[in-house]
Amino acid sequence: MKERPRVVILGGGIGGIKAAQQLANQPVDVLIIDHNNYQVFQPLLYQVATSMLSTDEVVYPIRGFFKKANNVDFLLAEVRGIQPEAKIVKTSHGDVPYDYLIIALGSTPNFFGNKEVERNAFPLKTLQDAIRIRSHLLSVFEEASAEPDPEKRKALLTFVFVGAGPIGVEGAGGVSELVYDVLQKEFHHIDFDEVSIHLIGADPCVLSMMSEKLRIETLKVLQKKRIDVQCSMLVTGYDGETLSYRPMKAPKDAPCSTIKAKTVVWSAGVRPVDCLSSFACEKDRGKRLLIDDTIRVPGMQDIFAIGDCSSYTPPGEQRPLPTLAPVALAEGELAAKNILHDVRGEEMEHLHYKSKGVMAIIGNSEAVMEAGPLRGRGFLAWSAWLWIHLLTKAGFHANISVTFKWIFNYFSGTRLGRLITRPELQGLPESIKNTPEVKDVGAEKQAS
Ligand SMILES: Cc1cc2nc3c(=O)[nH]c(=O)nc-3n(C[C@H](O)[C@H](O)[C@H](O)COP(=O)(O)OP(=O)(O)OC[C@H]3O[C@@H](n4cnc5c(N)ncnc54)[C@H](O)[C@@H]3O)c2cc1C
């Protein structure tokens, strides 16, 4: 191996950046490859979708992390595949050789093969998704305000969130506040009794990872926010007009219930990104790359996989670690440490992940949290959620602005980021024009 091995990190998200930070100013050359030049802080995406925060408050430029680390470089490119035998990564900028590889490509929404739902529902995973949802939510209110047909108006004012985990709960809660606390004051010709918000999940309850007490509290808060919650339900189709679903345990040919809705937001699961499907290694049921407790892909000495795209089940546990930011951070840190150990000819360390707890925000002053024996809901849990997310998020300047925005939103009861935008493709380099998310925006633009 060369004197300074080259570590290539695929993905500049939460885990990838953590790994690169550990390798900064160490005796290795690091290259981060991502199709965006910024890191997205996904836990705050729903706040962009509901006009609470603006886009630059939830992202941070990747190069900005490494001002003081000459050994870390960045390549704006689409990753297309990995060839472990040749030790190269296939990208939209050609082949990139590596000595060590950290795969940190995150995940993409899982529609479980339902192409109709995939075509018509809104995922909430990327910054573009959040901008699209924001524009759509605001557009349907503008349309409803001028729509004389009551049936069409009702469909415009019906919002369905599929997936009763934290993303669905946060999203539905956020929309309820946008609708009843902000828009209701301004759309004088809309009867807000015509608005309906639904949360539909496959699990038997909302926030299934929380204790029963907090799940019941969450349900009460959601009902107070006028959100209709239906659990143990399987969504079977959505053609852009009508969503159909039936109880999980009902036979396949059982009649489906339907909801007429112009907005369906999908947060019912994730799977690894497509470019990893041809990567030959052991995978779990969800197609995530299996890793061992040194974070390596078994059988591949120089390839590590971290975060949402990887799967590690601790000894004695039934389920792999969840797809959460703290897991990606812990794995990113350890992958980098183990590469340095390997470079120095030292023993590798093993992963001992201990969950620090789970929390979900349900709206202004309302959240639930559980950390070991500590349980809470309401204002305290909400404040804890805000501060923990602020401290985890990158960017001092953006964090100051986020703090002021939250305070402003809280006391003013308005949201200034209510922009209906049409993202433009012009000016983007060819190398990223064809990435799936940019292509989607292009298709939407052509259609409009
Ligand atoms: C709406 C939402 C809310 C969430 N809320 C929470 C929360 O409250 N708490 C929590 O702990 N977790 C939350 N999560 C989960 C958390 O954000 C993820 O677990 C975490 O981001 C995973 O980090 P990662 O590094 O594995 O992937 P990511 O952070 O997703 O990074 C993957 C990177 O890979 C890049 N990439 C992907 N494909 C390619 C390609 N082909 N070519 C080039 N680049 C590519 C992407 O641009 C991205 O930068 C939330 C997720 C979402 C979507």
The ligand as an ORCA input file, in Angstrom:
! r2SCAN-3c Opt
* xyz 0 1
  C     -37.558     13.289      7.238
  C     -36.562     12.558      8.104
  C     -36.531     12.797      9.473
  C     -35.600     12.139     10.283
  N     -35.596     12.405     11.624
  C     -34.666     11.825     12.401
  C     -34.597     12.151     13.798
  O     -35.381     12.953     14.317
  N     -33.624     11.552     14.535
  C     -32.725     10.666     13.980
  O     -31.836     10.175     14.677
  N     -32.778     10.336     12.667
  C     -33.724     10.889     11.870
  N     -33.783     10.562     10.528
  C     -32.857      9.539     10.010
  C     -31.440     10.111      9.780
  O     -31.528     11.330      9.077
  C     -30.614      9.094      9.014
  O     -30.558      7.912      9.783
  C     -29.197      9.597      8.748
  O     -29.219     10.723      7.914
  C     -28.377      8.496      8.101
  O     -27.105      8.984      7.801
  P     -26.287      8.376      6.578
  O     -24.945      9.008      6.602
  O     -26.366      6.886      6.598
  O     -27.100      8.827      5.291
  P     -27.475     10.274      4.792
  O     -27.348     11.284      5.851
  O     -28.783     10.118      4.110
  O     -26.352     10.574      3.704
  C     -26.273      9.869      2.475
  C     -25.524     10.752      1.487
  O     -25.275     10.000      0.306
  C     -25.519     10.811     -0.822
  N     -25.856      9.925     -1.947
  C     -26.850      9.005     -1.998
  N     -26.812      8.345     -3.165
  C     -25.768      8.854     -3.849
  C     -25.195      8.545     -5.126
  N     -25.686      7.569     -5.913
  N     -24.141      9.277     -5.535
  C     -23.613     10.251     -4.754
  N     -24.097     10.569     -3.542
  C     -25.155      9.862     -3.098
  C     -26.663     11.726     -0.408
  O     -26.681     12.924     -1.169
  C     -26.329     11.980      1.061
  O     -25.550     13.140      1.219
  C     -34.699     11.203      9.702
  C     -34.728     10.947      8.330
  C     -35.668     11.628      7.539
  C     -35.697     11.347      6.053
*
